[in-house]
Amino acid sequence: MSETVRIGVLGCASIALRRTIPAILACPQTSLAAVASRDPEKAKQAAQRFGCDASTYEELLRRDDVDAVYVPVPPSLHLPWGLEVLRAGKHLLLEKPAATSADEARRLVDEAGARGLVLRENFNFLHHGQHRTVRELLAAGRLGTVRTLSAAFCFPGMPASDIRYVPQLGGGALLDAGVYPIRVAQLLFGADLRVTGSTLRIDPARGVDVAGQALLVSGDGVLIDAQFGFQHSYGSRYSVWGSTGRLTLDRAFTPPATWSPVLRIEEQDHVEERVLPTDNQIENTIRSFAQAVSEGRDARHPDEADYGAQTIRTAELVDEVRRLAVRVESS
Ligand SMILES: NC(=O)c1ccc[n+]([C@@H]2O[C@H](COP(=O)([O-])OP(=O)(O)OC[C@H]3O[C@@H](n4cnc5c(N)ncnc54)[C@H](OP(=O)(O)O)[C@@H]3O)[C@@H](O)[C@H]2O)c1
């Protein structure tokens, strides 16, 4: 294997061009072999911009100089293209949500295991140090016994042609934004979460959910509410409330690399604001993926198996939110 993990990008997606490719180029453990597009001109322009080869999707998967493929296509195409990548013998960094259902998530994780390859769902926030600090505080009992988690990821609407408004492409606020507060509940309060109720606000003209909320409970009784949508001013935060204090973290899911997180802890007669170090969660994600590949791990390695199990669990919880949802029309 080469000194770097050689990555191919399948689809000139906005997130790839703006964030992920610059991180691949910045990370000493990775190099960019080629970018692929359905449109040859688009692939050529991206290749010129980032100094790599241009390709079609099919050619990318046949290249011997590609060790791993980053897939940022619309969610309903994650299963077919994810399977193609794995069947071509390449490691897979798959954009969130990895799948549009738990069945699809299981098929992807099983395929990676059977082929001896790494599969990671590209949840960048998991690789920001601010959540480690939160977990340490919770483990040290700083808030007493935790009673509730309130988490939200909401932002304004997008242009009408956006993939998030197309049901056939796996659009909708639950799959796009709702997976963040659900995943942070998994991170902080474990795998034994259950969904106890949910609401989805549906845009009747487009047939997709544009906002919603889910109520969950953890195995040890933490009550959780998750808010999500793209009909709001921007908000990306969570708050954990315990028997002796409350902690709030703003910009929890998509903090820029230059952002100094402020962790606010409120107790009786005392408020503390801790300014945490900046962190580049996108570069951290790429580095961690490359490390797993270069160590020769595959989806059966204990740490990778945990990633896979979390990916499947998120998809199961999303299925459950959909199944239980009270649907209301968006005005
Ligand atoms: N991790 C994060 O922070 C983050 C942030 C934003 C988005 N995302 C995820 O990244 C994925 C892409 O999001 P995005 O906002 O970047 O979307 P986007 O700009 O619309 O990109 C999607 C890309 O998929 C390719 N594609 C293949 N088949 C397609 C089809 N039938 N219709 C439309 N596009 C098709 C296109 O590339 P070609 O035309 O070049 O083939 C297109 O550029 C989604 O899963 C989203 O949830 C993750």
The ligand as a Gaussian input file, in Angstrom:
#p B3LYP/6-31G(d) Opt

LIG

0 1
 N      -21.154000      15.667000       6.970000
 C      -21.648000      16.875000       6.773000
 O      -21.332000      17.837000       7.485000
 C      -22.592000      17.090000       5.613000
 C      -22.948000      18.389000       5.232000
 C      -23.770000      18.547000       4.112000
 C      -24.247000      17.424000       3.441000
 N      -23.922000      16.187000       3.876000
 C      -24.423000      14.978000       3.193000
 O      -23.726000      14.862000       1.962000
 C      -24.603000      14.339000       0.959000
 C      -24.658000      15.335000      -0.208000
 O      -25.151000      16.573000       0.259000
 P      -24.877000      17.935000      -0.552000
 O      -25.576000      19.014000       0.158000
 O      -23.433000      18.111000      -0.795000
 O      -25.656000      17.621000      -1.910000
 P      -25.377000      18.044000      -3.424000
 O      -24.530000      19.261000      -3.490000
 O      -26.711000      18.063000      -4.107000
 O      -24.499000      16.844000      -3.987000
 C      -24.982000      15.584000      -4.277000
 C      -24.129000      15.036000      -5.416000
 O      -24.566000      13.713000      -5.682000
 C      -24.341000      13.425000      -7.049000
 N      -25.530000      12.736000      -7.573000
 C      -25.546000      11.487000      -8.075000
 N      -26.764000      11.144000      -8.466000
 C      -27.563000      12.193000      -8.243000
 C      -28.936000      12.460000      -8.483000
 N      -29.761000      11.537000      -9.035000
 N      -29.422000      13.662000      -8.140000
 C      -28.627000      14.594000      -7.585000
 N      -27.302000      14.412000      -7.340000
 C      -26.772000      13.217000      -7.673000
 C      -24.072000      14.740000      -7.773000
 O      -22.708000      14.740000      -8.179000
 P      -22.306000      14.730000      -9.736000
 O      -23.310000      15.616000     -10.431000
 O      -20.942000      15.286000      -9.733000
 O      -22.377000      13.311000     -10.199000
 C      -24.287000      15.818000      -6.712000
 O      -23.365000      16.857000      -6.808000
 C      -25.928000      14.071000       1.651000
 O      -25.961000      12.754000       2.114000
 C      -25.893000      15.033000       2.846000
 O      -26.684000      14.599000       3.947000
 C      -23.095000      15.998000       4.938000

